[in-house]
């Protein structure tokens, strides 16, 4: 489900002509987007041990080693979608290395559409939704609020929750979301609108003064 646009074609031509230097240049242009994804997806229990910049850099090393494989695919996905895939695998490896004892069932680490553990997605979304709580009284309630949000988010359909994570928190376009989840752009758009309504309800319930825009 790759893009046929001129930008995609030009990037592929650059990579095939120049190889690693071209990958390095294009990666730098996408580093900010990848860092945002790493920040969202990196388990908060790893704070102080692993930084998002470490994970992004390791993802680059992984991608550089696999560049030939990417370029020899019959229909390579857009570079950003492929790099996000490599970043996702690096996140899985990082979580295994540091939280292995707490993540014994590795079958749950990759779910539908190759996405990360649905529980991890719920946890990351709950953390982001509660991040605006800053007053002392709110901070005292935050652990309880996080648990409530995680439980509520888990009640959402897995695909709908992941569409929200990709569009709202990773800030992917609708087309990129469709490519990641291997569904049509129309289906991704419909799921996003439906799931966003549910997320707004959850956000409003967690703090009526702040709902997702």
C-alpha positions as CSV (number, residue, x, y, z in Angstrom):
1,X,0.0,0.0,0.0
2,X,2.7,2.4,-1.0
3,X,2.4,5.9,-2.3
4,X,2.8,6.5,-6.0
5,X,3.4,10.3,-5.6
6,X,6.5,12.1,-7.0
7,X,8.0,12.6,-3.6
8,X,8.0,8.9,-2.8
9,X,9.4,8.1,-6.3
10,X,12.1,10.7,-5.8
11,X,13.1,9.4,-2.4
12,X,13.4,5.9,-3.8
13,X,15.5,7.2,-6.6
14,X,17.8,9.0,-4.1
15,X,18.2,5.9,-2.0
16,X,19.0,3.7,-5.0
17,X,21.5,6.2,-6.4
18,X,23.3,7.3,-3.2
19,X,22.5,4.6,-0.6
20,X,23.5,5.3,3.0
21,X,24.2,9.0,2.6
22,X,20.7,9.5,1.1
23,X,19.2,7.5,4.0
24,X,21.0,9.6,6.5
25,X,19.8,12.8,4.9
26,X,16.2,11.7,4.7
27,X,16.2,10.2,8.2
28,X,17.3,13.6,9.6
29,X,14.3,15.2,8.0
30,X,12.1,12.7,9.7
31,X,13.9,12.5,13.0
32,X,11.5,14.9,14.8
33,X,8.4,12.8,13.8
34,X,10.1,9.6,14.8
35,X,11.2,11.1,18.2
36,X,7.6,12.1,18.9
37,X,6.5,8.5,18.2
38,X,9.2,7.1,20.4
39,X,8.3,9.5,23.3
40,X,4.7,8.4,23.1
41,X,5.4,4.6,22.8
42,X,8.3,4.3,25.2
43,X,7.2,2.7,28.5
44,X,7.3,5.3,31.3
45,X,8.9,2.7,33.6
46,X,12.1,3.1,31.5
47,X,12.4,6.8,32.4
48,X,16.0,7.6,33.3
49,X,17.3,4.4,31.7
50,X,16.4,4.8,28.1
51,X,15.7,8.1,26.2
52,X,13.7,8.5,23.0
53,X,16.8,9.8,21.3
54,X,18.6,6.5,22.0
55,X,15.7,4.5,20.6
56,X,15.5,6.6,17.5
57,X,19.3,6.3,16.9
58,X,19.1,2.6,17.3
59,X,16.2,2.5,14.8
60,X,18.4,4.4,12.3
61,X,21.2,1.8,12.7
62,X,18.6,-1.0,12.2
63,X,17.2,0.7,9.1
64,X,20.7,1.3,7.6
65,X,21.4,-2.4,7.9
66,X,18.1,-3.2,6.2
67,X,18.2,-0.6,3.4
68,X,18.9,-3.1,0.7
69,X,15.9,-5.2,1.8
70,X,13.7,-2.2,1.7
71,X,14.8,-1.2,-1.8
72,X,14.4,-4.7,-3.2
73,X,10.7,-5.0,-2.2
74,X,8.4,-5.1,-5.2
75,X,6.3,-2.2,-3.9
76,X,8.2,-0.4,-1.1
77,X,6.1,1.6,1.4
78,X,6.8,5.3,1.8
79,X,10.1,5.8,3.6
80,X,8.5,7.3,6.8
81,X,6.1,4.3,7.1
82,X,9.1,1.9,6.8
83,X,11.2,3.8,9.2
84,X,8.3,3.9,11.7
85,X,8.1,0.1,11.3
86,X,11.8,-0.2,12.1
87,X,11.3,2.1,15.1
88,X,8.5,0.0,16.3
89,X,10.7,-3.1,16.2
90,X,13.4,-1.3,18.1
91,X,10.8,-0.3,20.8
92,X,9.8,-3.9,21.1
93,X,13.4,-5.0,21.5
94,X,14.1,-2.2,24.0
95,X,11.1,-3.2,26.1
96,X,12.1,-6.9,26.0
97,X,15.6,-6.0,27.1
98,X,14.6,-3.8,30.0
99,X,11.2,-5.2,31.0
100,X,11.6,-8.8,29.9
101,X,10.6,-10.2,33.3
102,X,7.4,-8.1,33.1
103,X,6.6,-9.0,29.5
104,X,6.7,-12.8,29.4
105,X,3.9,-13.2,26.8
106,X,5.8,-11.8,23.7
107,X,2.9,-13.0,21.5
108,X,1.0,-9.9,22.7
109,X,3.8,-7.5,21.7
110,X,2.6,-7.3,18.1
111,X,-1.1,-7.3,17.4
112,X,-3.3,-6.4,14.5
113,X,-1.6,-4.5,11.7
114,X,1.7,-5.1,13.4
115,X,0.9,-2.6,16.1
116,X,2.3,-2.8,19.6
117,X,0.7,-4.5,22.6
118,X,-2.9,-3.0,22.9
119,X,-2.4,-2.7,26.6
120,X,0.7,-0.7,26.1
121,X,-1.2,1.6,23.7
122,X,-3.9,2.1,26.3
123,X,-1.3,2.9,28.9
124,X,0.5,5.4,26.7
125,X,-2.8,7.1,25.8
126,X,-3.9,7.3,29.4
127,X,-0.6,8.9,30.4
128,X,-0.9,11.5,27.7
129,X,-4.6,12.2,28.5
130,X,-3.7,12.8,32.2
131,X,-0.5,14.8,31.6
132,X,-2.4,18.1,32.0
133,X,-3.1,17.3,35.6
134,X,-0.7,19.7,37.5
135,X,-2.3,21.0,40.7
136,X,-1.4,19.2,44.0
137,X,-4.9,17.8,44.3
138,X,-4.8,16.5,40.8
139,X,-1.4,15.0,41.2
140,X,-2.6,13.1,44.2
141,X,-5.4,11.6,42.1
142,X,-3.2,10.8,39.1
143,X,-2.4,7.2,39.8
144,X,-6.0,6.4,40.3
145,X,-6.9,8.4,37.2
146,X,-4.4,6.6,35.1
147,X,-5.7,3.2,36.2
148,X,-9.3,4.3,35.4
149,X,-8.2,5.7,32.0
150,X,-6.3,2.5,31.0
151,X,-9.3,0.4,31.9
152,X,-11.7,2.6,29.9
153,X,-9.4,2.8,26.9
154,X,-9.1,-1.0,26.9
155,X,-12.8,-1.2,26.4
156,X,-12.4,0.4,23.0
157,X,-12.1,-1.7,19.8
158,X,-8.4,-2.5,19.3
159,X,-8.3,-1.1,15.8
160,X,-10.2,2.1,16.8
161,X,-7.9,2.7,19.7
162,X,-4.9,2.2,17.4
163,X,-6.3,4.6,14.8
164,X,-6.6,7.2,17.6
165,X,-3.0,6.5,18.8
166,X,-1.6,6.9,15.3
167,X,-3.6,10.0,14.2
168,X,-3.9,11.9,17.5
169,X,-0.8,11.0,19.4
170,X,1.7,10.0,16.8
171,X,0.2,12.7,14.4
172,X,0.3,10.5,11.3
173,X,-1.8,11.5,8.3
174,X,-4.9,9.5,7.4
175,X,-3.0,7.9,4.5
176,X,0.0,7.0,6.7
177,X,-2.4,5.5,9.3
178,X,-4.1,3.4,6.6
179,X,-0.7,2.2,5.3
180,X,0.5,1.2,8.8
181,X,-2.7,-0.7,9.6
182,X,-3.1,-2.1,6.1
183,X,-6.6,-0.8,5.6
184,X,-8.1,1.6,3.1
185,X,-7.8,5.3,3.6
186,X,-11.6,5.5,3.7
187,X,-11.8,2.9,6.4
188,X,-9.1,4.6,8.4
189,X,-11.0,7.9,8.2
190,X,-14.3,6.4,9.3
191,X,-12.7,4.6,12.2
192,X,-10.9,7.8,13.3
193,X,-14.0,9.9,13.4
194,X,-15.9,7.2,15.3
195,X,-13.1,6.6,17.7
196,X,-12.4,10.3,18.2
197,X,-16.0,10.7,19.5
198,X,-15.4,8.0,22.0
199,X,-12.0,9.4,23.0
200,X,-13.6,12.8,23.6
201,X,-16.1,11.2,25.9
202,X,-13.3,9.5,27.8
203,X,-11.3,12.7,28.0
204,X,-14.3,14.8,29.2
205,X,-15.1,12.2,31.8
206,X,-11.5,12.2,33.1
207,X,-11.5,16.1,33.3
208,X,-14.6,17.9,32.2
209,X,-12.6,21.1,31.7
210,X,-10.3,19.5,29.1
211,X,-11.4,17.4,26.2
212,X,-9.6,16.4,23.1
213,X,-9.8,18.9,20.3
